[in-house]
Amino acid sequence: MKITDLKVWVTVPERSKDSKPAGRSYVFLRIDTDEGISGFGEATSSGGGGSIVVGNMIEFLKNSTAERDFRETLIGENPEHVDLIWHKLYRRFTGGGGFGGFVTTMLSGIDIALWDIKGKAAGKPVYEILGGGPLRDEIELYTHVAPGDPIAAANQAKSLSDQGFRALKTDPFMPEMRQHHRRYMQGSISPEGAALATETISAMREKVGDNVEILIDCHGNFDVPTAIAMARRLEPFNIAWFEEPVQPNSNEALKHVKESVGVPICVGERLYTRWDFVPILKNNLAEFLMPDILWTGGISEFYKIANLAESFYVPVSPHDASGPINIMAGAHTMMVVPNFYKLEFNHAQLDVHNALIDKPLDIVSGKLQVPKTPGLGVELDVEFIEAHLDEDWN
């Protein structure tokens, strides 16, 4: 079997009341073969135009020729040689010293599509060929609570827990810190912002009781003293994890926070390959890892990261800030990973996710039912995607 074509789309599925694009851009791709089997992948990047950049990188791969240096290679390759293609592309694009971000996001979309093809060719779901068979029957999810109004957050938390979700995540600092998101300059928060965060988590805990885990996301917005102060402030509410308290490029800052607080630390969405996670594990800098399967290099690399974490008895929890292929790729991988915690899922995006695929995600009592059909078990709705392309795409 040989790869014959590669198609990429950058789409904005959400529309405003006047039918104009609203919300984030998603990157999807399809790899075709000479045996009529196609695989779908996703390579959605973070905001700020990142998806357009990644989409153009994938187009570049498609349009490369044998005479050009970057012909390392896709068209004409055997799609079932997933590891070979992964290493050839990763080493070619990172040979100049860049080791993550746009490169690994591009690679993730390709890798996921190749696993989809591999499963379809074998007539088995991806999880059956990735590991030695499933370790569980379904995938437990956690979802999000919108911050801002403590009473509204508490009521939403109660509603979600009643639907079967046993872990809920929120960033209670976001009402003030949103202006700094992906624009870090200095990492402090006002007394009013800290008080609002405390009131929010207190209200949520009172409403859901002690049997629902509350996960705190800081989005890397704090400096060391602020991160320590906020963790200590929320610790009495039995926090299950304190996520990305500081920017991801300083393990020394993370170490300082880790050694100063009594809540579990979670990091990993902005770490990109197994090599990034080695110092986190070796130096005991986190109790949970949350790589993003679209940003780490796909199913192949996430599986290696999970295996690495297992040797340290550290659980992994796939980060998800993207679309339905992200969810399904993470779910298939977690079906064969022993040290799995929960899979992130934003219930507020469910209608958008379902509009992008041929059949809705099957979620029952906070758990995702993973399809037993070959490959990922879902197909992209190409007609819908092409009707909702990003205005900046092509």
C-alpha positions as CSV (number, residue, x, y, z in Angstrom):
1,M,0.0,0.0,0.0
2,K,1.2,3.5,-0.9
3,I,0.2,7.0,0.0
4,T,-1.2,8.8,-3.1
5,D,-2.5,12.1,-1.8
6,L,-2.8,14.4,1.2
7,K,-5.7,16.9,1.7
8,V,-5.7,19.5,4.4
9,W,-8.5,21.9,5.6
10,V,-8.5,24.8,8.1
11,T,-12.1,25.2,9.2
12,V,-14.1,27.5,11.6
13,P,-17.3,25.5,12.3
14,E,-18.9,28.0,14.6
15,R,-20.8,30.9,13.2
16,S,-22.1,34.1,14.6
17,K,-25.8,35.2,14.3
18,D,-25.0,36.9,11.0
19,S,-23.4,33.6,9.8
20,K,-19.8,34.9,9.9
21,P,-17.0,32.7,11.3
22,A,-16.7,32.9,15.0
23,G,-14.6,30.8,17.4
24,R,-11.4,28.9,16.8
25,S,-9.9,27.3,13.7
26,Y,-9.4,23.6,13.4
27,V,-6.9,21.8,11.2
28,F,-8.0,18.4,9.7
29,L,-6.3,16.3,7.1
30,R,-7.0,13.1,5.0
31,I,-4.3,10.8,3.7
32,D,-5.4,8.7,0.7
33,T,-3.8,5.4,-0.5
34,D,-3.7,3.4,-3.7
35,E,-5.9,0.7,-2.1
36,G,-8.8,3.1,-1.5
37,I,-8.2,3.3,2.2
38,S,-8.1,6.9,3.7
39,G,-7.2,8.0,7.1
40,F,-8.2,11.2,9.0
41,G,-6.1,13.3,11.3
42,E,-6.2,16.5,13.2
43,A,-3.4,19.1,13.7
44,T,-5.3,22.0,15.4
45,S,-2.8,24.5,16.9
46,S,-3.3,27.1,19.6
47,G,-4.9,30.4,18.8
48,G,-3.4,33.5,17.2
49,G,-3.2,32.1,13.6
50,G,-1.3,28.9,14.6
51,S,-3.7,26.6,12.7
52,I,-3.0,28.5,9.4
53,V,0.7,28.1,10.0
54,V,0.3,24.3,10.6
55,G,-2.0,23.9,7.6
56,N,0.5,25.5,5.3
57,M,3.3,23.3,6.7
58,I,1.2,20.2,5.8
59,E,0.5,21.6,2.3
60,F,4.3,22.1,2.0
61,L,4.8,18.4,2.6
62,K,2.3,17.5,-0.1
63,N,3.8,19.8,-2.7
64,S,7.5,18.8,-2.0
65,T,9.3,17.2,-4.9
66,A,12.1,14.8,-5.1
67,E,14.6,17.5,-6.0
68,R,13.9,19.5,-2.8
69,D,15.6,19.0,0.5
70,F,12.4,18.5,2.5
71,R,11.3,15.5,0.4
72,E,11.4,13.3,3.5
73,T,8.6,12.2,2.6
74,L,5.0,11.2,2.4
75,I,3.7,10.7,-1.1
76,G,4.7,7.2,-2.2
77,E,5.4,5.9,1.3
78,N,3.8,2.9,2.9
79,P,1.3,4.3,5.4
80,E,1.6,1.3,7.7
81,H,5.2,2.2,8.4
82,V,4.1,4.7,11.0
83,D,7.3,4.8,13.1
84,L,9.5,5.1,10.0
85,I,7.6,8.1,8.7
86,W,7.4,9.7,12.1
87,H,11.2,9.6,12.5
88,K,12.0,10.7,9.0
89,L,9.7,13.8,9.3
90,Y,10.6,14.6,12.9
91,R,14.4,14.5,12.2
92,R,14.1,16.4,9.0
93,F,12.1,19.3,10.5
94,T,14.0,19.5,13.8
95,G,17.5,19.1,12.4
96,G,18.0,22.8,12.8
97,G,17.3,22.8,16.5
98,G,13.5,23.3,16.8
99,F,12.0,20.5,18.8
100,G,8.3,21.2,19.3
101,G,5.3,23.4,18.7
102,F,4.3,23.7,15.0
103,V,6.5,20.8,13.9
104,T,5.1,18.3,16.4
105,T,1.6,19.5,15.7
106,M,2.0,19.0,12.0
107,L,3.4,15.6,12.7
108,S,0.5,14.7,15.1
109,G,-2.1,15.1,12.3
110,I,-0.1,12.9,10.0
111,D,0.6,10.3,12.6
112,I,-3.1,10.0,13.7
113,A,-4.2,9.6,10.0
114,L,-1.6,6.9,9.5
115,W,-2.9,5.0,12.6
116,D,-6.5,5.4,11.2
117,I,-5.3,3.8,7.9
118,K,-3.4,1.0,9.8
119,G,-6.5,0.1,11.8
120,K,-8.8,0.2,8.7
121,A,-6.4,-2.0,6.8
122,A,-6.3,-4.5,9.6
123,G,-10.1,-4.4,10.1
124,K,-9.6,-3.4,13.8
125,P,-10.0,-0.4,16.0
126,V,-6.7,1.5,16.6
127,Y,-6.5,0.4,20.2
128,E,-6.5,-3.3,19.2
129,I,-3.3,-2.8,17.1
130,L,-1.6,-0.2,19.3
131,G,-1.4,-2.4,22.4
132,G,-2.0,-5.9,23.5
133,G,-5.8,-5.4,23.7
134,P,-8.0,-3.0,25.7
135,L,-7.4,-2.5,29.4
136,R,-10.9,-1.0,29.9
137,D,-14.3,-0.9,28.3
138,E,-14.8,2.9,28.2
139,I,-12.9,6.1,28.8
140,E,-13.7,8.3,31.8
141,L,-13.9,12.0,31.0
142,Y,-13.5,15.2,33.0
143,T,-15.1,18.4,31.8
144,H,-15.0,22.2,32.4
145,V,-16.8,24.6,34.6
146,A,-17.0,28.3,33.4
147,P,-15.5,30.7,35.9
148,G,-16.6,34.3,36.7
149,D,-19.7,34.0,38.8
150,P,-19.2,31.7,41.8
151,I,-22.9,30.8,42.1
152,A,-23.3,30.0,38.4
153,A,-20.1,28.0,38.6
154,A,-21.3,26.0,41.6
155,N,-24.7,25.3,39.9
156,Q,-23.0,24.2,36.7
157,A,-20.6,22.0,38.7
158,K,-23.6,20.3,40.4
159,S,-25.4,19.8,37.0
160,L,-22.3,18.2,35.5
161,S,-21.7,16.0,38.5
162,D,-25.3,14.9,38.3
163,Q,-24.7,13.9,34.6
164,G,-21.9,11.5,35.8
165,F,-18.7,13.6,35.6
166,R,-16.6,12.8,38.6
167,A,-13.9,15.4,37.9
168,L,-14.4,19.0,36.9
169,K,-11.8,21.6,35.8
170,T,-11.9,25.4,36.0
171,D,-9.5,28.3,35.9
172,P,-11.0,30.5,38.7
173,F,-8.3,33.1,38.0
174,M,-9.3,33.6,34.4
175,P,-11.7,36.5,34.8
176,E,-8.7,38.7,35.6
177,M,-5.9,36.8,34.0
178,R,-7.5,36.3,30.6
179,Q,-5.7,39.4,29.4
180,H,-2.4,37.7,30.1
181,H,-3.3,34.4,28.5
182,R,-0.5,33.5,26.0
183,R,0.9,37.0,26.7
184,Y,2.8,36.5,29.9
185,M,4.6,39.6,31.1
186,Q,4.5,39.4,34.9
187,G,2.6,36.8,36.9
188,S,0.7,38.5,39.7
189,I,-3.0,38.7,40.5
190,S,-4.9,41.4,42.4
191,P,-6.4,40.7,45.9
192,E,-9.8,41.0,44.3
193,G,-9.0,38.4,41.6
194,A,-7.6,36.0,44.2
195,A,-10.7,36.5,46.4
196,L,-13.0,35.8,43.4
197,A,-11.1,32.6,42.7
198,T,-11.3,31.4,46.3
199,E,-15.1,32.2,46.4
200,T,-15.6,30.2,43.2
201,I,-13.8,27.1,44.4
202,S,-15.4,27.3,47.8
203,A,-18.9,27.4,46.2
204,M,-18.1,24.6,43.9
205,R,-16.9,22.3,46.6
206,E,-19.9,23.1,48.8
207,K,-22.2,22.3,46.0
208,V,-20.7,19.0,44.7
209,G,-19.6,17.6,48.0
210,D,-16.4,15.6,48.6
211,N,-16.8,12.9,46.0
212,V,-16.1,15.0,42.9
213,E,-12.6,16.0,42.1
214,I,-11.9,19.7,41.4
215,L,-9.0,20.4,39.0
216,I,-7.5,23.9,38.9
217,D,-5.9,25.3,35.7
218,C,-3.6,28.3,36.0
219,H,-2.6,28.4,32.3
220,G,1.0,29.2,33.3
221,N,-0.1,32.7,34.1
222,F,1.7,33.1,37.5
223,D,5.2,33.9,38.8
224,V,6.6,31.7,41.5
225,P,5.3,33.6,44.6
226,T,1.8,34.1,43.2
227,A,1.6,30.4,42.2
228,I,2.6,29.3,45.7
229,A,0.2,31.7,47.3
230,M,-2.7,30.7,45.1
231,A,-2.1,27.0,45.7
232,R,-1.9,27.4,49.4
233,R,-5.1,29.5,49.3
234,L,-7.1,26.8,47.5
235,E,-5.5,23.8,49.2
236,P,-8.3,23.6,51.9
237,F,-10.8,22.8,49.2
238,N,-9.2,19.4,48.5
239,I,-7.8,20.3,45.1
240,A,-7.1,17.2,42.9
241,W,-4.4,19.0,40.9
242,F,-2.9,22.4,40.3
243,E,-2.2,22.7,36.6
244,E,0.6,24.7,34.9
245,P,1.2,27.1,37.8
246,V,4.1,28.7,36.0
247,Q,5.4,29.1,32.4
248,P,6.6,25.7,31.0
249,N,10.1,26.8,30.0
250,S,11.5,26.9,33.5
251,N,11.8,23.6,35.4
252,E,13.5,25.5,38.2
253,A,10.4,27.7,38.7
254,L,8.3,24.6,38.7
255,K,10.6,22.9,41.2
256,H,10.3,25.9,43.5
257,V,6.5,25.8,43.4
258,K,6.4,22.0,43.7
259,E,8.5,22.0,46.9
260,S,6.5,24.8,48.5
261,V,2.9,23.6,48.2
262,G,0.8,20.7,49.4
263,V,-1.4,20.2,46.3
264,P,-0.6,17.8,43.4
265,I,1.0,19.4,40.3
266,C,0.0,18.7,36.7
267,V,2.0,19.8,33.7
268,G,2.5,18.8,30.1
269,E,0.2,20.4,27.5
270,R,3.1,22.7,26.4
271,L,5.7,20.0,26.5
272,Y,6.1,18.3,23.1
273,T,8.1,15.0,23.1
274,R,9.3,12.2,25.4
275,W,12.6,14.1,25.8
276,D,10.7,17.1,27.3
277,F,9.1,14.8,30.0
278,V,12.3,13.1,31.1
279,P,13.4,15.9,33.5
280,I,9.8,16.3,34.8
281,L,9.7,12.7,35.8
282,K,13.3,12.3,36.9
283,N,13.1,15.3,39.2
284,N,9.7,14.5,40.6
285,L,8.2,17.8,39.4
286,A,4.6,16.7,38.9
287,E,2.1,14.1,40.1
288,F,0.2,14.1,36.8
289,L,1.2,14.5,33.1
290,M,-1.2,15.9,30.5
291,P,0.4,15.8,27.1
292,D,-1.8,17.0,24.2
293,I,-1.9,14.2,21.5
294,L,-2.2,16.9,18.8
295,W,0.9,18.8,20.0
296,T,3.3,16.0,21.0
297,G,3.6,14.1,17.8
298,G,0.4,12.1,17.7
299,I,-0.6,8.6,18.9
300,S,2.9,7.2,18.4
301,E,4.7,9.8,20.6
302,F,1.9,10.0,23.3
303,Y,2.1,6.2,23.7
304,K,5.8,6.5,24.3
305,I,5.3,9.3,26.8
306,A,2.7,7.3,28.7
307,N,5.0,4.3,28.9
308,L,7.8,6.5,30.2
309,A,5.5,7.9,32.9
310,E,4.3,4.4,33.8
311,S,7.8,3.5,34.9
312,F,7.6,6.3,37.5
313,Y,4.0,5.4,38.4
314,V,2.8,8.8,37.3
315,P,-0.7,8.9,35.7
316,V,-1.3,10.6,32.3
317,S,-4.4,12.6,31.3
318,P,-4.6,13.7,27.6
319,H,-5.1,17.4,27.3
320,D,-7.8,18.5,24.8
321,A,-8.3,22.0,23.5
322,S,-9.2,20.9,20.0
323,G,-11.6,18.8,18.0
324,P,-13.2,15.4,17.8
325,I,-10.3,13.6,16.2
326,N,-8.2,14.8,19.1
327,I,-10.7,13.2,21.5
328,M,-10.9,9.9,19.6
329,A,-7.1,9.6,19.2
330,G,-6.6,10.2,22.9
331,A,-9.3,7.7,23.8
332,H,-7.9,4.9,21.6
333,T,-4.5,5.5,23.1
334,M,-5.8,5.5,26.7
335,M,-7.6,2.2,26.1
336,V,-4.2,0.5,26.2
337,V,-2.4,2.7,28.8
338,P,-2.4,1.3,32.4
339,N,-1.6,4.6,34.1
340,F,-4.6,6.5,32.7
341,Y,-6.3,9.1,34.8
342,K,-9.1,10.8,32.8
343,L,-9.5,12.3,29.3
344,E,-10.2,16.0,29.0
345,F,-13.5,16.9,27.3
346,N,-15.2,20.3,27.0
347,H,-18.9,19.5,27.1
348,A,-19.7,23.1,25.8
349,Q,-18.1,22.1,22.5
350,L,-20.0,18.9,22.0
351,D,-22.3,20.3,19.3
352,V,-19.3,21.6,17.3
353,H,-17.5,18.3,17.6
354,N,-20.5,16.3,16.4
355,A,-21.0,18.6,13.5
356,L,-17.5,17.8,12.2
357,I,-17.9,14.0,12.2
358,D,-20.2,11.5,10.6
359,K,-21.8,10.3,13.9
360,P,-22.0,11.8,17.3
361,L,-19.6,11.1,20.2
362,D,-21.2,8.4,22.4
363,I,-20.9,9.8,26.0
364,V,-22.8,8.1,28.8
365,S,-22.6,9.2,32.4
366,G,-19.4,11.1,31.9
367,K,-17.7,8.2,30.0
368,L,-16.9,7.9,26.3
369,Q,-17.8,4.7,24.5
370,V,-15.0,4.0,22.1
371,P,-16.1,2.6,18.7
372,K,-15.2,-1.0,17.9
373,T,-15.2,-0.3,14.2
374,P,-11.9,-0.2,12.2
375,G,-9.5,2.7,12.6
376,L,-10.5,5.6,14.8
377,G,-14.2,4.7,14.4
378,V,-15.3,8.2,13.1
379,E,-15.1,9.9,9.7
380,L,-14.9,13.6,9.1
381,D,-17.9,15.3,7.5
382,V,-15.9,16.8,4.6
383,E,-18.9,18.5,3.1
384,F,-19.6,20.4,6.3
385,I,-15.9,21.3,6.7
386,E,-15.5,22.6,3.2
387,A,-18.6,24.8,3.7
388,H,-17.0,26.3,6.8
389,L,-13.4,27.0,5.8
390,D,-11.4,29.6,7.6
391,E,-11.4,32.9,5.6
392,D,-7.6,33.0,5.8
393,W,-7.2,29.5,4.4
394,N,-6.2,29.5,0.7
